[in-house]
């Protein structure tokens, strides 16, 4: 069962959000390997569409980027590449994603990453009234307003959902 009131120690993501004065709520759940957003949504009682996954990908030059996508959707790498003017986009291998972000896969947050990377957000994510996104640790999501993604991360809206 979700333990919404349990506090998780600070992560680089929560430090970044607090430093920017962003209002957010912490949500803790029991992490399940390969459970993904379906599992966190189920445990926390949220629609999976409002649970946003943080994906570390790379272009044809192996330059990393972050894509923020609805939990119940997939990324069309072809549409994303077209939208950002790249020849190709592919997901990074887990160890490469971890090196770029500083987070374990399954606990990747777009906030407080080790390396600055361009951030792209599925445009319809910005229409949500609120969203859950990883807080920098497996089993830990933060609830915040979608506009924070643009204001704090400079996330550029794209249409690349499948």
BELJOUR-V575535 format. One record per backbone hydrogen bond with DSSP energy under -0.5 kcal/mol. CO is the residue of the C=O (numbers start at 1). NH is the residue of the N-H. If there is no record, write none. Layout:
BEGIN
co: <CO/CO>
nh: <NH/NH>
END
This chain:
BEGIN
co: <2/3/11/12/13/14/15/16/17/18/25/27/28/29/32/32/35/36/37/38/39/40/41/41/43/47/48/48/50/50/51/52/53/53/55/55/56/57/58/59/62/63/64/65/66/67/67/68/69/70/74/75/76/77/78/79/80/81/81/82/88/90/93/93/94/95/96/97/98/100/101/104/118/119/120/121/122/122/123/124/125/131/132/133/135/137/139/140/140/141/142/143/144/145/146/146/147/148/148/149/149/150/155/156/158/158/160>
nh: <4/6/15/16/17/18/19/20/22/21/143/141/3/31/35/36/39/40/41/42/43/44/45/46/2/50/51/71/52/132/71/134/55/69/57/67/92/65/90/62/64/59/118/57/120/55/69/122/53/73/162/77/80/81/82/83/84/85/86/85/60/58/96/97/98/99/100/101/102/115/114/107/66/156/68/158/125/126/126/127/128/144/52/142/14/140/29/135/137/27/133/25/131/148/149/150/151/152/153/153/155/154/157/121/123/160/76>
END
